[in-house]
Amino acid sequence: MEIAGQVDSRRAVEELRELAELTGGPDGARRVAWTEEWVKARDWLKEKLGEIECEIETDEAGNLWATAPGNSEKALILGGHIDSVPNGGWLDGCLDTIGALETFRVLAPRERPVTLRLVDWADEEGARFGRSLLGSSACANTLDPDEVRGLKDKDGVALPDALAEHGVDLDRMNESHRQLENAAAYLELHIEQGPVLERMNLPLGVVLGTFGVERHAVRFTGQHAHSGSTPMDARRDAFIAAARSAVAFRDDAARRDDVRATTGFVNVSPAIVTAFNGWCEMSLDQRALDADVLADMLAEAKEAARNIAREEGVEVEWERMWQIEPIPFHPDLIELADEAVKEVAGKSHRLPSGPLHDAAEMARLMPTVMLFVKSLRGLSHTKEEDTPEEDLELAVRALHGLAVRAIDWVNSRV
């Protein structure tokens, strides 16, 4: 059965520019979820989908779906998110959606052995209320409404009230899980948001999975005293213990293969120029694609901090802030993605994703894979975010090629 067709990758880039003009400005994108700019972007997307013969609906979590039935109810899903961070770039999220739109445009009118669906997830970024992957986690049935019920934005608006303004009932969001009843596979295209592909001079890559994360607050307690009267060898300086530990965490990650360790915040007390600090709190964010490696990194970090604390005469305690397991993508789909990338770009590279994506929620439930296109200077979540247009066109073509392959793959498993 011939289903491929031909995507107009140039049209996809022009639509990215069109959306940027509609919901952007000198300070970047303004499509924060649950705001009027987001609604404007959603309406724009609905207009585009309205030109295609498909069924359009919004589910209980606020996710937008388009469905083109096939000969089987088993569904291949193309996903993305059109919401942005404040003052964001012109590609993060919306490339996923518009690349999927162009692929859907070509494949939806054709006879297919399986159903084709497009989803625009609601509030991937979590920019207004601080809870990322909101719509996709509800659809995956992993959202606990009570954990987010008390969230408020900077103006004091409660999340349930903002959701209600957009027709979403927090306590019914997980009912959107019904959308995945016949889901067979999930594909997502995204900018890399990092420097790896650019450093390799490659336009495209295939994502192996999303990093697992261990995030802790690490607190050191010593004794502050006067900076002028206390000899160096008599100090119990909590900041020095923290600083030495931060370097140890970094060095341990640097010795390993493709992992991350980041100290993001540091707070000290008393924080005055005439005393060294008797208390210091810092964050440690560790990421790895292998669960055993991640566990070993944490164990090494705790041992290093414990030894340094003893040497500096201070105490150390750890508090977990957040944890998520590594989520590998499906090996068969990774192979198909490699083929699609090589077909349009000649060479492919496999790499993990440090940031989380909606694909991480879907990968818990079904075979999933992502494609990355390079990000210039590794920048994202900023108006300076950019990717060469010729690479964007390659990315859209690769997504289409992957979708065609995935349709056959899903059909073979029905």
QUIHULIN-V154770 format. One record per run of one state. SS is the DSSP state (H for helix, E for strand, C for the rest). FROM is the first residue (numbers start at 1). LEN is the number of residues. If there is no record, write none. Layout:
BEGIN
SS_FROM_LEN, SS_FROM_LEN
END
This chain:
BEGIN
C_1_8, H_9_15, C_24_5, E_29_1, C_30_6, H_36_15, C_51_4, E_55_4, C_59_5, E_64_5, C_69_6, E_75_6, C_81_7, E_88_1, C_89_5, H_94_15, C_109_6, E_115_6, C_121_13, H_134_6, C_140_5, H_145_4, C_149_3, E_152_1, C_153_5, E_158_1, H_159_7, C_166_4, H_170_11, C_181_2, E_183_9, C_192_4, H_196_4, C_200_4, E_204_7, C_211_1, E_212_10, C_222_1, E_223_1, C_224_1, E_225_2, C_227_5, H_232_3, C_235_1, E_236_1, C_237_1, H_238_17, C_255_5, E_260_3, C_263_3, E_266_4, C_270_5, E_275_2, C_277_2, E_279_10, C_289_2, H_291_22, C_313_2, E_315_10, C_325_2, E_327_2, C_329_2, H_331_15, C_346_4, E_350_4, C_354_4, H_358_6, C_364_3, E_367_7, C_374_2, H_376_3, C_379_10, H_389_25, C_414_1
END
